[in-house]
Amino acid sequence: MADVCVITGGGSGMGLAAAKCMPKDKIIIVSGRTVSKLERAIGELKELGYTAYACACDTSGRSSVKELAEYAAETGTVKNVINAAGLSPNMADPEKLLRVNALGTVYINQEFAKVMQSGSVIVDISSNSAYVLPKFLISHKTYALAETNEEQFIQKCIRKSNLAKGDYQRAGFAYALSKNFVVWYAQKCAFEFGEKGIRVCSLSPGLIATDMGKLEEKEGSAMLGYAAEKRMGTPEELGFAIASVADERNGYLAGVDVLVDGGSTNGKKFRK
Ligand SMILES: NC(=O)c1ccc[n+]([C@@H]2O[C@H](COP(=O)([O-])OP(=O)(O)OC[C@H]3O[C@@H](n4cnc5c(N)ncnc54)[C@H](OP(=O)(O)O)[C@@H]3O)[C@@H](O)[C@H]2O)c1
């Protein structure tokens, strides 16, 4: 059976850019909610010489994710899962952001771990927004509820987001919480799934010039002032970074978050 690489959010942006950096002997499955976008993406991949399939999935629903994992396992040996599906503050309200970005990551990691074997890898895409929250808002006890009581997890996170004033700020808090959760959850899974030989990492992009990044440019570009690279990243740069983390040859990279943000998070420490 051929090796399979599954990319959620693979119909556009950095997910699609990562697909174009994967080895061509793998079958690529791109996934997302919009079928026309997925069809365009597999057209581009086929033109580049890939074997590529589209499979629609909404990562905020466990049954949809389960179907995607089963489809991938029927197609071949699932070696790489890149979970790039996500929504940003200008796209959704706090609840939707938490359901897609946070609970979606739980469903992807849990359902794919059931069909993956030793020598495989999951890369969950977070954000450098994961690093902006004041410490008192971060509770790993609340995060643990995502596996045991989803509704309580959502309600507690929404309550924290409501501390912010204004709709955009509340969505921004929820987004940052959801992405801080992704970093924590990928680490938790790395230690649980490590016993089975499944490597798990997260990767946190800074402001990247995808459709989503352009939508967030006005609010997000303030942090570029602190960066070592004073510009938005390109989807191709992120695609290469994500594919490298997801590559089996990177087998010792586990249980960490890889921060690919042109230095904007660390730049704050050196601000004059
Ligand atoms: N661009 C940035 O500046 C930036 C910065 C930090 C982190 N990120 C993160 O990077 C990841 C990739 O984003 P991008 O910049 O490449 O933006 P993008 O082009 O908008 O890609 C996001 C993809 O996720 C899919 N998606 C959204 N909700 C989904 C759902 N419920 N189920 C399945 N697929 C869903 C979208 O397709 P459909 O709408 O068709 O489902 C879309 O193809 C996201 O997780 C994002 O939060 C981006």
The ligand as an SDF file (V2000), in Angstrom:
LIG
                    3D

 48 52  0  0  0  0  0  0  0  0999 V2000
   -2.3570   33.2020    7.6410 N   0  0  0  0  0  0  0  0  0  0  0  0
   -1.9530   33.5510    8.8210 C   0  0  0  0  0  0  0  0  0  0  0  0
   -1.5060   34.7010    9.0410 O   0  0  0  0  0  0  0  0  0  0  0  0
   -1.9650   32.5550    9.9660 C   0  0  0  0  0  0  0  0  0  0  0  0
   -1.2580   32.8830   11.1240 C   0  0  0  0  0  0  0  0  0  0  0  0
   -1.2220   31.9760   12.1740 C   0  0  0  0  0  0  0  0  0  0  0  0
   -1.8760   30.7650   12.0730 C   0  0  0  0  0  0  0  0  0  0  0  0
   -2.5600   30.4680   10.9260 N   0  0  0  0  0  0  0  0  0  0  0  0
   -3.2190   29.1500   10.8760 C   0  0  0  0  0  0  0  0  0  0  0  0
   -2.7590   28.4520    9.7370 O   0  0  0  0  0  0  0  0  0  0  0  0
   -3.7630   27.5210    9.3070 C   0  0  0  0  0  0  0  0  0  0  0  0
   -3.9140   27.6310    7.8010 C   0  0  0  0  0  0  0  0  0  0  0  0
   -4.4500   28.9150    7.4760 O   0  0  0  0  0  0  0  0  0  0  0  0
   -4.1260   29.6950    6.1230 P   0  0  0  0  0  0  0  0  0  0  0  0
   -3.4670   30.9480    6.5000 O   0  0  0  0  0  0  0  0  0  0  0  0
   -3.4760   28.7840    5.1660 O   0  0  0  0  0  0  0  0  0  0  0  0
   -5.6030   30.1310    5.6670 O   0  0  0  0  0  0  0  0  0  0  0  0
   -6.6360   29.5490    4.6240 P   0  0  0  0  0  0  0  0  0  0  0  0
   -6.1010   29.6050    3.2510 O   0  0  0  0  0  0  0  0  0  0  0  0
   -7.9110   30.2640    4.9370 O   0  0  0  0  0  0  0  0  0  0  0  0
   -6.7490   28.0090    5.0440 O   0  0  0  0  0  0  0  0  0  0  0  0
   -7.5670   27.5300    6.0240 C   0  0  0  0  0  0  0  0  0  0  0  0
   -8.2760   26.3230    5.4570 C   0  0  0  0  0  0  0  0  0  0  0  0
   -9.0400   25.7120    6.4950 O   0  0  0  0  0  0  0  0  0  0  0  0
  -10.2530   25.2350    5.9150 C   0  0  0  0  0  0  0  0  0  0  0  0
  -11.2460   25.1780    6.9880 N   0  0  0  0  0  0  0  0  0  0  0  0
  -11.7600   26.1710    7.7120 C   0  0  0  0  0  0  0  0  0  0  0  0
  -12.6480   25.7070    8.5890 N   0  0  0  0  0  0  0  0  0  0  0  0
  -12.7060   24.3710    8.4070 C   0  0  0  0  0  0  0  0  0  0  0  0
  -13.4500   23.3220    8.9940 C   0  0  0  0  0  0  0  0  0  0  0  0
  -14.3580   23.5460    9.9590 N   0  0  0  0  0  0  0  0  0  0  0  0
  -13.2290   22.0610    8.5710 N   0  0  0  0  0  0  0  0  0  0  0  0
  -12.3370   21.7990    7.5950 C   0  0  0  0  0  0  0  0  0  0  0  0
  -11.6100   22.7500    6.9780 N   0  0  0  0  0  0  0  0  0  0  0  0
  -11.8040   24.0240    7.3920 C   0  0  0  0  0  0  0  0  0  0  0  0
  -10.6130   26.2540    4.8490 C   0  0  0  0  0  0  0  0  0  0  0  0
  -11.3780   25.6570    3.7850 O   0  0  0  0  0  0  0  0  0  0  0  0
  -12.9790   25.6530    3.7990 P   0  0  0  0  0  0  0  0  0  0  0  0
  -13.4030   27.0420    4.1920 O   0  0  0  0  0  0  0  0  0  0  0  0
  -13.3290   25.2780    2.4130 O   0  0  0  0  0  0  0  0  0  0  0  0
  -13.3750   24.6320    4.8050 O   0  0  0  0  0  0  0  0  0  0  0  0
   -9.2470   26.6680    4.3240 C   0  0  0  0  0  0  0  0  0  0  0  0
   -8.8760   25.9300    3.1770 O   0  0  0  0  0  0  0  0  0  0  0  0
   -5.0130   27.8550   10.1100 C   0  0  0  0  0  0  0  0  0  0  0  0
   -5.1480   26.9230   11.1550 O   0  0  0  0  0  0  0  0  0  0  0  0
   -4.7110   29.2260   10.6890 C   0  0  0  0  0  0  0  0  0  0  0  0
   -5.3810   29.4740   11.9050 O   0  0  0  0  0  0  0  0  0  0  0  0
   -2.6270   31.3340    9.8660 C   0  0  0  0  0  0  0  0  0  0  0  0
  1  2  1  0
  2  3  2  0
  2  4  1  0
  4  5  1  0
  4 48  2  0
  5  6  2  0
  6  7  1  0
  7  8  2  0
  8  9  1  0
  8 48  1  0
  9 10  1  0
  9 46  1  0
 10 11  1  0
 11 12  1  0
 11 44  1  0
 12 13  1  0
 13 14  1  0
 14 15  2  0
 14 16  1  0
 14 17  1  0
 17 18  1  0
 18 19  2  0
 18 20  1  0
 18 21  1  0
 21 22  1  0
 22 23  1  0
 23 24  1  0
 23 42  1  0
 24 25  1  0
 25 26  1  0
 25 36  1  0
 26 27  1  0
 26 35  1  0
 27 28  2  0
 28 29  1  0
 29 30  1  0
 29 35  2  0
 30 31  1  0
 30 32  2  0
 32 33  1  0
 33 34  2  0
 34 35  1  0
 36 37  1  0
 36 42  1  0
 37 38  1  0
 38 39  2  0
 38 40  1  0
 38 41  1  0
 42 43  1  0
 44 45  1  0
 44 46  1  0
 46 47  1  0
M  CHG  2   8   1  16  -1
M  END
$$$$
